[in-house]
Amino acid sequence: MIADFSLPYQSCCLDIPMCGDVGFEYQPLPFAKPDYAITVIDVPVEIDVMINDTGLFDGNYEIDFDATSGQGGSVILVSGKSLLQYKPKAGFTGFDKFSYRLKDIDTGMIDTGVVTILVKEPVVLEGCYSVDILVCWNGDTDYLKLALKARGLSTTGSVSELATRLLKSLRVSHGFTEDELANGVLVDPAARLQLVTCAGLYDSDYNYPQQSQLIRDYQNANCGPVAGCTVTVINGRVVDSNRTPFPGVTITVPGTTMGTITDVDGRFRLDIGTSGKAIRVQAAGYFQAEVFVCKESTIEIVMIPIARLAIDFGLIEDIRVLAAIAKARRISIVTPDDRNAVIAALNRSEAANNLHRDEFKLLTNDMIKAVLEKMHIEFASNDKKEELINRLFAQ
């Protein structure tokens, strides 16, 4: 805990509170607080080292940092002034450290901060998550509290206690629910990536939607089918947005060889083997749909044509979001750390600055709200991401 006991005036002695009306300006020394992070072997992690350094006082700060950690890891600047990426030395596990210098540009004063990283072995996938996986997922964020609050559970206690509480709830619900994947804390790309990383599922080739399926597959294999799911054979019908039967649509069960196509009336029948699975529905020119099937033996799926909305990429400050859009479009960028270069590459791409619905899911709620405001579309302050996107595409 840090407290500031400096007086807002100059004191002359114990009995005289101030020397007339003379005041002075207190200039605190820069204070580089320690930072901590957790990752798994051979997987980089990003740390904003200044986020907890300058919150007490206004100031003009900059940093420089060690390019190599104590155990041979590498450190680079990802974006902004202080978002660093640490990559552990190949094969290293254990604690590693590197230093950075926080400098007050106006006064020249400097303080040194230390970043400590725990590099762990990937967690063996046994059972439905674990306390270690959930503690790793939380890191220095509030993911555990957000997940517990959404489930109506207490958010008080140590990180370990929070993880234990959430784990008990996850084992009852057989993992994170579809609503949590679509509207909860796991909508955040950083939260989703951290979970698949800590669960040992990380693969740099998987994009944002595919990470959802990684989580579903892990939960199906380790958490059991969702309680109450009974359907193993699905009878369905696929239609377009005008409710016209849609023939030739591909229906598959992700991670298996099971699949079929719709007939001339848009109908299909598919045996999924065991209950509690998702089916994937695909057709050229339409958004891919994934439907989790639990108790509904007969379903209807409406295919949505790929529509796009223009967005000013300048509204997106986070280079990680821009890079995610570029990766989804399979755009190769020579200088991926250069925000302007990434924006230029996106604007030159076939879709240019027109984002389709799935790409909007990569944006934060605040970014989507900025687009809504620019388009003069009303929204509620507590709208979830899916609701905000629906407002955009309803226009």
C-alpha positions in Angstrom: 0.0 0.0 0.0 1.3 3.5 -0.8 0.1 6.7 1.0 1.0 10.3 0.4 1.5 12.2 3.7 2.9 15.4 2.1 1.1 18.5 3.2 -0.5 20.8 0.6 1.4 23.8 2.1 4.8 24.6 3.6 5.0 24.1 7.4 7.5 26.1 9.5 7.3 24.2 12.7 4.9 22.1 14.8 2.9 25.1 16.1 2.6 27.1 12.9 0.6 25.4 10.2 1.9 27.5 7.3 4.1 30.5 6.6 1.5 33.1 5.7 0.0 32.4 2.3 3.2 30.9 0.8 2.5 27.7 -1.0 4.7 25.3 -3.0 4.4 22.5 -5.5 5.3 19.0 -4.4 7.1 17.0 -7.1 7.1 13.3 -6.2 9.9 11.0 -7.3 8.9 8.5 -10.0 8.1 5.2 -8.4 8.4 2.1 -10.6 6.3 -0.5 -8.8 7.1 -4.2 -9.3 5.2 -6.1 -12.0 4.3 -9.8 -12.2 3.2 -12.1 -15.0 2.6 -15.8 -15.6 3.0 -17.7 -18.9 3.8 -21.2 -20.1 6.9 -22.6 -21.7 7.8 -21.0 -25.1 4.7 -18.7 -25.0 5.2 -14.9 -24.9 3.3 -12.7 -22.6 2.5 -8.9 -22.7 2.9 -6.6 -19.7 2.1 -2.9 -19.5 4.7 -2.0 -17.0 3.6 1.7 -16.5 0.0 0.9 -15.8 0.6 0.8 -12.0 3.4 3.4 -11.9 1.8 6.7 -12.7 -1.7 6.4 -11.3 -1.1 8.5 -8.2 0.3 11.6 -9.9 0.1 13.3 -13.2 3.4 13.4 -15.0 5.3 13.0 -18.3 7.1 9.7 -18.2 9.0 7.4 -20.5 10.8 4.1 -20.0 13.8 2.1 -21.3 14.2 -1.6 -20.5 16.5 -4.5 -20.7 16.3 -6.3 -24.0 17.4 -9.6 -22.4 16.1 -11.0 -19.2 18.1 -12.6 -16.5 17.4 -16.1 -17.8 18.0 -15.3 -21.5 14.5 -14.3 -22.5 13.8 -11.4 -24.9 11.9 -8.2 -24.2 10.5 -5.9 -26.9 8.2 -2.9 -27.0 4.8 -3.9 -28.6 3.0 -0.6 -28.7 2.6 2.7 -27.0 5.1 3.8 -24.3 5.1 0.8 -22.1 3.4 -2.3 -23.5 6.2 -4.8 -23.5 6.3 -8.4 -24.7 8.4 -11.0 -22.8 9.3 -14.2 -24.6 11.0 -16.9 -22.5 14.2 -18.6 -23.7 13.3 -21.8 -25.6 12.6 -24.6 -23.1 13.0 -22.4 -20.0 10.8 -22.9 -17.0 10.9 -21.2 -13.6 11.2 -17.6 -12.5 12.8 -14.9 -14.7 13.2 -11.2 -14.3 14.1 -8.1 -16.2 14.4 -4.4 -15.3 13.1 -1.2 -16.7 13.8 2.5 -15.9 10.9 4.9 -15.4 12.0 8.5 -16.2 10.2 11.7 -15.4 10.9 13.6 -18.6 10.3 17.0 -17.0 12.7 16.5 -14.0 15.1 13.8 -15.3 14.5 11.8 -12.2 14.6 8.0 -12.7 13.5 4.9 -10.8 14.1 1.3 -11.6 11.3 -1.3 -11.6 11.6 -5.1 -11.7 9.3 -7.4 -13.7 9.1 -11.0 -12.5 7.6 -13.7 -14.7 6.8 -17.3 -13.8 7.2 -19.6 -16.8 5.4 -22.9 -16.2 5.1 -26.2 -17.9 1.8 -26.6 -19.9 -0.9 -27.9 -17.6 -1.8 -31.6 -18.4 -5.4 -31.7 -19.4 -6.9 -33.9 -16.7 -10.3 -33.0 -15.3 -12.4 -30.0 -15.8 -9.9 -27.1 -15.5 -7.9 -26.8 -12.2 -7.1 -24.1 -9.7 -3.7 -23.6 -11.3 -5.3 -23.1 -14.7 -7.7 -20.5 -13.4 -5.1 -18.7 -11.3 -2.9 -18.5 -14.4 -5.9 -17.2 -16.4 -6.6 -14.5 -13.9 -2.9 -13.2 -13.9 -3.0 -9.6 -12.8 -6.6 -9.0 -14.2 -10.0 -9.4 -12.7 -11.2 -12.2 -14.9 -12.0 -14.5 -11.9 -14.1 -11.8 -10.3 -15.9 -11.0 -13.5 -16.8 -14.7 -14.1 -17.9 -15.2 -10.5 -20.0 -12.0 -10.5 -21.8 -13.1 -13.7 -22.6 -16.4 -12.0 -24.0 -14.7 -8.9 -21.1 -15.9 -6.7 -19.0 -14.0 -4.1 -16.0 -12.1 -5.4 -14.2 -11.8 -2.1 -11.1 -13.7 -1.0 -7.6 -14.4 -2.3 -7.0 -15.3 -6.0 -6.6 -19.0 -4.9 -10.0 -18.9 -3.1 -11.7 -17.2 -6.1 -10.2 -19.8 -8.4 -11.4 -22.7 -6.1 -14.9 -21.1 -6.0 -15.2 -20.7 -9.8 -13.8 -24.2 -10.3 -16.6 -25.8 -8.2 -19.1 -23.8 -10.3 -17.5 -24.8 -13.6 -17.7 -28.5 -12.7 -21.4 -28.2 -12.0 -22.0 -26.4 -15.3 -19.6 -28.6 -17.2 -17.3 -25.7 -18.1 -18.0 -22.1 -19.3 -21.4 -21.8 -20.8 -22.3 -20.7 -24.4 -23.6 -17.4 -23.0 -20.2 -16.8 -21.3 -18.4 -17.5 -24.6 -20.8 -15.2 -26.5 -21.5 -12.4 -24.0 -19.4 -12.8 -20.9 -15.8 -12.2 -19.8 -14.5 -14.6 -22.6 -15.8 -12.2 -25.3 -12.6 -10.2 -24.6 -9.9 -11.5 -27.0 -7.2 -11.1 -24.4 -9.3 -13.2 -21.8 -10.0 -15.9 -24.3 -6.3 -16.1 -25.5 -5.1 -16.2 -21.9 -7.5 -19.1 -21.0 -6.5 -21.3 -24.0 -2.8 -20.5 -23.2 -3.1 -21.4 -19.5 -5.1 -24.6 -20.4 -2.2 -25.7 -22.6 -4.3 -25.3 -25.8 -2.4 -22.4 -27.3 -1.7 -22.5 -31.1 -0.8 -19.4 -32.9 -2.6 -20.6 -36.0 -6.0 -20.4 -34.3 -8.0 -17.2 -34.7 -10.6 -15.7 -32.4 -13.6 -17.9 -33.4 -11.5 -21.0 -33.5 -10.4 -20.4 -29.9 -14.1 -20.8 -28.9 -14.1 -24.2 -30.4 -10.9 -25.1 -28.7 -12.6 -24.3 -25.4 -15.7 -26.3 -26.3 -13.6 -29.3 -27.4 -11.6 -29.2 -24.2 -14.7 -28.9 -22.1 -16.5 -31.7 -24.0 -13.4 -34.0 -23.4 -12.7 -33.0 -19.8 -15.9 -31.6 -18.2 -18.5 -34.0 -19.6 -21.6 -33.0 -21.5 -23.7 -30.1 -20.3 -26.1 -31.3 -17.6 -29.4 -32.4 -19.0 -28.3 -32.7 -22.6 -30.0 -35.7 -24.2 -30.1 -35.3 -28.0 -27.7 -37.5 -30.1 -29.6 -37.3 -33.5 -30.5 -33.9 -35.0 -33.2 -33.3 -37.6 -32.8 -29.8 -38.9 -33.7 -27.3 -41.6 -31.5 -24.5 -43.0 -33.1 -21.4 -44.6 -31.8 -18.0 -45.8 -32.7 -14.6 -44.4 -35.9 -14.7 -46.5 -36.8 -18.1 -44.9 -36.3 -19.8 -48.3 -35.0 -23.4 -48.0 -31.2 -23.5 -48.5 -29.9 -26.7 -50.2 -26.2 -27.8 -50.4 -25.2 -26.3 -47.0 -22.5 -28.3 -45.2 -23.2 -29.5 -41.6 -20.3 -30.9 -39.6 -19.4 -31.7 -36.0 -16.1 -29.8 -35.2 -13.2 -32.1 -34.3 -14.9 -35.2 -35.9 -15.4 -36.7 -39.3 -19.2 -36.6 -38.9 -21.1 -34.4 -41.3 -23.8 -34.1 -44.0 -25.3 -31.6 -46.4 -28.8 -30.2 -46.7 -31.2 -31.6 -49.4 -33.2 -29.6 -51.9 -35.6 -28.6 -49.1 -32.8 -27.4 -46.9 -33.3 -30.4 -44.5 -30.7 -32.6 -42.9 -30.4 -35.4 -40.4 -27.1 -35.9 -38.4 -26.1 -38.4 -35.8 -23.7 -36.6 -33.4 -22.8 -39.7 -31.4 -23.0 -38.3 -27.8 -25.1 -35.4 -26.5 -23.9 -31.9 -25.7 -22.1 -31.0 -28.9 -22.0 -28.1 -31.3 -22.6 -28.4 -35.1 -21.0 -26.1 -37.6 -23.0 -24.8 -40.6 -21.2 -23.4 -43.6 -22.1 -22.0 -47.0 -20.1 -19.7 -49.4 -21.0 -16.0 -49.0 -22.7 -16.6 -45.6 -21.5 -16.3 -42.1 -20.5 -19.6 -40.6 -22.9 -20.6 -37.8 -22.2 -22.8 -34.8 -25.1 -24.2 -32.9 -24.8 -25.9 -29.5 -27.4 -28.7 -29.4 -28.6 -29.9 -26.0 -32.3 -30.9 -25.8 -33.6 -29.7 -29.2 -34.0 -32.7 -31.5 -35.4 -30.5 -34.3 -33.8 -27.1 -35.1 -34.0 -24.4 -37.8 -30.9 -22.4 -38.7 -31.1 -19.1 -40.5 -28.0 -18.2 -42.6 -26.9 -14.6 -42.6 -25.2 -13.2 -45.7 -21.8 -11.6 -45.1 -22.6 -7.9 -44.7 -19.9 -5.4 -44.0 -19.8 -2.0 -42.3 -17.2 0.7 -42.8 -15.0 1.7 -39.8 -12.2 4.2 -39.3 -9.3 2.1 -38.3 -7.9 5.2 -36.6 -10.5 4.6 -33.8 -8.6 1.4 -32.9 -5.7 2.3 -30.6 -4.7 -1.2 -29.6 -2.3 -2.6 -32.2 -3.2 -6.1 -31.0 -6.8 -5.7 -32.3 -5.5 -4.4 -35.6 -3.1 -7.3 -35.9 -5.9 -9.8 -35.1 -8.0 -8.4 -38.0 -5.0 -8.6 -40.3 -4.3 -12.2 -39.3 -7.9 -13.2 -39.8 -7.6 -11.7 -43.4 -4.3 -13.5 -43.9 -2.4 -10.3 -44.5 1.4 -10.5 -44.2 2.9 -7.3 -42.7 6.6 -6.6 -42.8 6.5 -4.3 -39.7 3.7 -5.8 -37.5 4.7 -3.6 -34.6 4.1 -0.4 -36.6 0.4 0.7 -36.1 0.4 2.9 -39.1 1.8 0.1 -41.3 -0.8 -2.3 -40.1 -3.6 0.2 -40.8 -2.2 0.9 -44.3 -2.1 -2.8 -45.0 -5.7 -3.3 -43.9 -6.9 -0.4 -46.0 -5.1 -1.9 -49.0 -6.8 -5.3 -48.5 -9.7 -6.5 -50.6 -12.2 -5.7 -47.8 -10.4 -2.4 -47.0 -11.9 -0.7 -43.9 -15.2 -2.7 -44.3 -15.6 -5.1 -41.3 -17.9 -8.0 -41.3 -19.8 -9.1 -38.2 -17.2 -11.6 -37.0 -14.5 -8.9 -37.2 -16.5 -6.6 -35.1 -16.3 -9.2 -32.3 -12.6 -8.5 -32.1 -13.2 -4.9 -31.1 -13.8 -3.8 -27.5 -17.3 -2.5 -26.5 -16.0 1.0 -26.3 -14.7 0.8 -29.9 -18.1 -0.4 -31.1 -19.9 2.3 -29.2 -17.7 4.9 -30.9 -18.8 3.5 -34.3 -22.4 3.6 -33.1 -22.1 7.2 -32.0 -20.5 8.2 -35.3 -23.4 6.6 -37.1 -25.9 8.3 -34.7 -27.3 5.0 -33.5 -28.7 4.8 -30.0 -27.5 2.2 -27.5 -27.7 1.4 -23.8 -24.7 1.9 -21.6 -25.1 -1.7 -20.3 -25.5 -3.3 -23.7 -23.4 -6.5 -24.2 -21.1 -6.8 -27.2 -23.6 -9.0 -29.2 -26.3 -6.4 -28.5 -24.1 -3.6 -29.7 -23.2 -5.5 -32.9 -26.9 -6.3 -33.5 -27.7 -2.6 -33.4 -25.0 -1.9 -36.0 -26.2 -4.5 -38.4 -29.9 -3.8 -37.9 -29.4 -0.5 -39.7 
